[in-house]
Amino acid sequence: MCIRKPVWGSSQQVVRIQWEEDASGLGSHTDGAGLFTLDDIYGSAKNDWLKKA
């Protein structure tokens, strides 16, 4: 996992937090997003992100 945040006033990005996980360590870090399946992502896209106004 690598989180990149832009530096204001610059087009460069700086790595602030970085770690690697294997299958046994998934979800063991408190920083970053939670675990999602593809079904979770598709459901959120259909029901939340792409809702007609």
Wavefront OBJ file of the C-alpha trace (Angstrom):
o trace
v 0.000 0.000 0.000
v 1.315 3.408 -0.891
v -0.455 6.684 -0.155
v 0.651 9.628 -2.260
v -0.363 13.143 -1.356
v 0.329 16.148 -3.581
v 2.542 18.917 -2.290
v 0.608 22.179 -2.563
v 1.979 24.497 -5.228
v 3.814 21.647 -6.925
v 2.997 18.926 -9.418
v 5.179 16.470 -7.476
v 3.800 13.810 -5.169
v 5.474 12.695 -1.972
v 5.119 9.249 -0.424
v 3.951 9.803 3.151
v 3.021 6.264 4.200
v 4.009 2.988 2.614
v 3.746 -0.685 3.561
v 3.392 -4.099 1.980
v 0.980 -6.852 2.956
v 0.644 -10.475 2.024
v -2.600 -12.450 2.352
v -1.960 -13.228 6.026
v -1.518 -9.540 6.929
v -4.462 -7.999 5.077
v -6.255 -5.431 7.186
v -3.585 -5.407 9.890
v -2.724 -1.704 9.428
v -4.950 0.999 10.869
v -3.822 3.646 8.359
v -5.459 3.596 4.945
v -8.782 2.246 3.756
v -10.525 -0.871 4.949
v -10.792 -4.075 2.967
v -13.327 -4.205 0.132
v -14.337 -6.949 -2.275
v -15.158 -6.200 -5.894
v -18.811 -6.781 -5.025
v -18.516 -4.052 -2.356
v -16.996 -1.646 -4.883
v -19.613 -2.389 -7.567
v -22.413 -2.030 -5.017
v -21.103 1.327 -3.818
v -20.696 2.541 -7.393
v -24.257 1.525 -8.299
v -25.998 2.702 -5.130
v -23.911 5.646 -3.920
v -21.337 7.053 -6.310
v -23.298 6.942 -9.587
v -26.787 7.779 -8.306
v -28.945 9.912 -10.542
v -29.792 13.208 -8.894
l 1 2 3 4 5 6 7 8 9 10 11 12 13 14 15 16 17 18 19 20 21 22 23 24 25 26 27 28 29 30 31 32 33 34 35 36 37 38 39 40 41 42 43 44 45 46 47 48 49 50 51 52 53
